[in-house]
Amino acid sequence: MAGRTLARRTLTLEQSTRRKLVTAAVLAVATSLLALFIAGGQKAPTGPTPIEAVSEAQPSSVEPSVQESVEPSSPTAPTNTLEAATAVSVESLVKPAYRPGVNAQSAFQIGSLEDSGTARVTLDAGGGGVVEIRLSDEYEKASDLRAAEAGEDLPEEAHYLLAEAIRYPLPSTEILLPQLSVFELQLNGSPVPLWGEIPAWSSSRDEQGVVTAVATIEAGPKDARVPVLRITRSFYPLDGYHFDVETDIENLSDQTLEVVLNTVAPSQLRVDAARYMDRRTLRAGVLDAGARVVRPSAIDKSRESLAGGEAADFWMPNQGSNIAWLAATNRYFALAMMPAETATRPSLEDQVRRIRVTPIATNNGGEDEQQILVTARTSATRLEAGQNRITSFRIWAGPQDRSQLLEASTVQGLQLDRLVVYSMGGFCTFCTFQWLASLLLSYLGALHGIVGDWAVAIVFLVVTVRLLLHPIVRRSQINMQRFSRRMAKVKPEMDALQKRYAGDAKRLQQEQARLFREKGVNPLHMLGCLPMFLQTPVWIALYAGLYLAVEMRHEPAFFGMFQSMTGDAWGFLADLSDQDHMFATFSEPVQVLLFRLTGINGLPLMMGLIFYLQQKYMTPPATGTQTPEQEQMQKIMRWMLVITFPLFLYGAPSGLTLYIVTSSTIGILESRWIRKKVDTMDLDSDPPPKPAGPRGGGNAGGSGDQSRAYSRAMSRYERRRDTRKKQDGRETKRPPRR
């Protein structure tokens, strides 16, 4: 007796220990997955890396410093040839390159903030590049948009700043490197820097509004320099959100020159202030041998992965392929480089031969930031004496709107709209179906065109999805109730089997399967979570779509009724692309652990309460067949769903949380209605099925196709098992079937 008592105590202790271990393991895995999803992909920052001017034949690294002219070792009479020059200089020019502290307002500008549907591009007064791009119809905050719609005069800082010059660190200071600028050229293999402290460019504007920057390269001794090469860059006025850039290189010498240009390509845009996570990427479309642009996912890298790595090639040429377009994107906008309208094929082969990414560490306002510098290198251009060559490309600086991108890309086959990708990145990339996200957003846009409000359109989208899934939800819940009732009837026999075969788990499983077949119990009816699994792709696609769709940016919910009632004092649902701000709105984002909060939110708390009620109504009754460890794990999983989802989505866009809250609320009402219908149904009216017989006889039937399929599968399993036993000579005597 004492031995049995001790055995029971030991068993109880082991069960308790297993429960604790299972609980700890589940919580650890959940916490790890949550942290991995939020902080995944970020690597430790690296130090500044010099810009690498890479030559196909002879790679070389050029430090961003002033290059002094070197006198020849043996004096010779200067002639108009490169052979007489031992160094290349641009010292004689008078217009300075852009430096820190230069007022951008004194530089040249194309476009205006007064015009609708365009941008204002500020060009470096002496560097032939872009130092700032602001959009006329997009604003930094939702409140700025409402103020503009009310006719208020806003400062230019209220307009959205799309891109600015790149801060490049030097040992003792940092310089501002304009985007799209030619920062270096290689002349017959000799690197010539055109930026930094060396005066290089002279700029002007003509009557048509075209801004032209000119740099003349000279060679020879200091006292007898002669012009060798002239580079002329022309920036044409904007047409909507795009403008053209033309580059003319002219050989001024009497010798043949080989010229390679290194340009600052679209690099890095500003991060969205209301971001839930950083979705800045660098994407490229590639023209393959069949003259088709492949999907941008072929070359699609996040800023974190590029900034956290080493300097490396982003794209290298290969046989039969060329870059069609290159784009730096953030959550809603893009700065893209593509062929100009005059191009005969969708390719940047004249402007881009090699793309290189260099991570740089900067200090912006006292905060360390890891940035990337993207440089594009042209192929070597051979110019005879007096010859020139003109190339051009088009720049898109605006929202990621597919229809507008298609209008801007006039070159046939360019497919610039493919730079719009609805994906959150990380391990969710493979389960985010682009076709589903595009379909849902198209349907949502159609609903918005009817009702006139995005929040109302989201509610109607929820109703549509729930109606489509209702037959599956109804059948699933009826099967769950049928399973629970039949399990309650066979519970005494299950308890007897557990006592009889307490020491033989395999035999217990076989006898339970036999009992299920005889009583018409189908474990597949326990799949009550099937509707949730079916909604998961919809949720993921909506997650990415609502987070990245520019149509949602700064759009209030329910016609802005919460702002209208309070005189714009309450920020609740003022911006569907931002957090809901039910209780408070912060003037600046606050970083709390892994979360970036812009206010104190209420919808995630409501989501947790609704999830708890949904669990209460949709969780099937206990069947009594689970072990204590299984029951403990199910309880933990239910509470994890109630706690983890609201915590994980606390900083998510309010449009997404509105969808989930609405869907869960309708789901609770739907479950209550189905249960009332189930209570009026006779779930036990089916006659007991016949025992499973040999092949050729009648298989045991359950309730519906799932029961019959389950019974046939179990019969096949038993026949294969018996056959293997006979072949191995280990046939055991089995009890007769009832």
Beta strands, then each sheet from edge to edge (+ up, - down):
strand 1: 88-89
strand 2: 108-110
strand 3: 119-123
strand 4: 130-139
strand 5: 159-164
strand 6: 166-169
strand 7: 174-177
strand 8: 182-187
strand 9: 190-193
strand 10: 202-205
strand 11: 211-219
strand 12: 226-235
strand 13: 242-251
strand 14: 257-264
strand 15: 281-287
strand 16: 299-302
strand 17: 312-315
strand 18: 322-329
strand 19: 333-339
strand 20: 354-364
strand 21: 367-377
strand 22: 381-383
strand 23: 388-399
strand 24: 584-592
strand 25: 595-600
sheet 1: 1+ 11- 10+
sheet 2: 1+ 11- 12+ 13- 23+ 19- 18+ 15- 16+
sheet 3: 2+ 3- 4+ 5-
sheet 4: 6+ 7-
sheet 5: 9+ 8- 14+ 21- 20+ 17-
sheet 6: 9+ 8- 14+ 22-
sheet 7: 24+ 25-
end
